[in-house]
Structure formats: structure tokens, C-alpha cells
Amino acid sequence: MSTNKLLENLNYEELIDLKNKLVDGEIEKLIKIKLEKFKNTNKVCPVCNTPIGEGGLTLIFGSADFKRKAEFDAVDCLEYFISKIRK
């Protein structure tokens, strides 16, 4: 949803409330919390379900407008994943 559409759907009281929360910094805090939820702190290999440490391998794939990121624990899992994508 675009910001314009979001604002168009708010009534007067909701806009005033949103403005006050923006000024008070509440919106920024809420956005930071929401973004933290997207971070995967418990990384697990999608092939073998092994926990991934700092030495994992990262593959970024997908179309130009929709990139995906996958992390693997070892080269064999990465190769297996790539072979499945090709099929």
C-alpha cells in the first residue's frame, strides 16, 4: 500500500493521532520494531535444517523486481538447491 493511499483512508482524528505519534517518535520506534522482526536471527539451512553460523553461504536470486536471499551451511546444500531451481 502506498503512503498516499494510506493517508487517504484516514479520517481527521486518525490523521491528527498519526501526526502526533510522528512528532513524538512513536512511528519510528514501531517501524524499527517491525523491521527487526524481518531479520532472521535463527538462521537455518533450507536444505538440511542445520543452524548456520557466521560461515554460511549466501545466494541472492530472483527477478530484478523480486529478489530472494537464501543462506546455506555448506557448498553441497547450495549446489543441491541450485540443481532444484534449474529443474
Secondary structure, DSSP 8 states (H G I E B T S, - for coil): --HHHHHHT--HHHHHHHHHHHHHTHHHHHHHHHHHHHS-SS-B-TTT--B--TT-EEEEEEETTEEEEEEESSHHHHHHHHHHHH-
